[in-house]
Amino acid sequence: MHKAKRPTGSHAAQVPRQRPGRAKAWATRAPLMPALVYMVIVTQLPFVATLVISFMNWDALRPGERSWAGFANYKLVFTDPDMRASVITTVWLTAGVVLLSLLLGLGVALLLDHKFRGRGVVRTMMIAPFLVVPVAAALLWKHALYNPEYGLLNGTLTWIWSLFGSDSPPQPDWISDRPLTAVAVSLIWQWTPFMMLILLAGLQSRPMEIIEAARVDGANAFQIFRHLTLPHLRRYLELAALLGSIYIVQNFDAVFTITSGGLGTANLPYTIYQTFYQAHDYGRASAAGVVVVLGTILVATFALRLVSTLLREEKTS
């Protein structure tokens, strides 16, 4: 009888190392499997169902007339005048809120970057608007500030006019007169702290020795900001803008609560809500939802690449 040859040399050393390595890898991944399965069930399966429904003629009022529609729903999404108007509103609302939030956040971050008594308390107070529930924030602006009868804005106008002896102060109806601006201001108030946090982190990561050297060479505060601080904050500004765009483009609470989508303020999420729950056109609403998700994924991809670039720069610096 021939005896089986035992592996010798380097091959013998490799055999026992493979099994423990695989076992260790599975032992590391196994605790993550329940979370992965849960995420697939909660996020991916509903999206797959939405994707399938987007290719169907599905009217909830006529459940027995479901049929395959192909790309007809997507054609309606891109050719419907109301949908195009909501896309334009979404672009204007997102761009305006992100830009103004960035400018205000940069100004607040520059102020909070200096040391002063009570800076921790001020930082906490500045972050507070971002922690408010979006619906609660929208209700606050709608009733406590914008209301023409008892709102804070008109009350302030009344007080200012009374200082000059006038009994007829202007009492504008902020929501009816400037509906899109009213929605945008409430979102700017809530998202400025988010921008401020990111930019403040960027300010505190500046190489201070270079700034001190510039001061020694005679550079003033504006020159330091223009040539040193602003270039350093460029990627942080891009990151804040991308992340803010991802969330603001999906905003539904402010539009629904403040204007109910009227007066030209209906954005894409609200139009999808109308199509799904009021028009009961599940197919077209699903197609619009898929378009929004794909657009958000595209923006999120740029954001993730930017985050990875920032992490690599921080690691090498």
Secondary structure, DSSP 8 states (H G I E B T S, - for coil): --------HHHHHHHHHHHHHHHHHHHHHGGGHHHHHHHIIIIIHHHHHHHHHTTEE-BTT-GGG-EE-TTHHHHHHHH-HHHHHHHHHHHHHHHHHHHHHHHHHHHHHHHHTS--TTHHHHHHHHHHHHHS-HHHHHHIIIIIIS-TTT-HHHHHHHHHHHHTT-S------HHHHSHHHHHHHHHHHHHHHHHHHHHHHHHHTS-HHHHHHHHHTT--HHHHIIIIIHHHHHHHHHHHHHHHHHHHTT--HHIIIIITTTTTT--HHHHHHIIIIIS-BHHHHHHHHHHHHHHHHHHHHHHHHHHHHHHHHHHH-
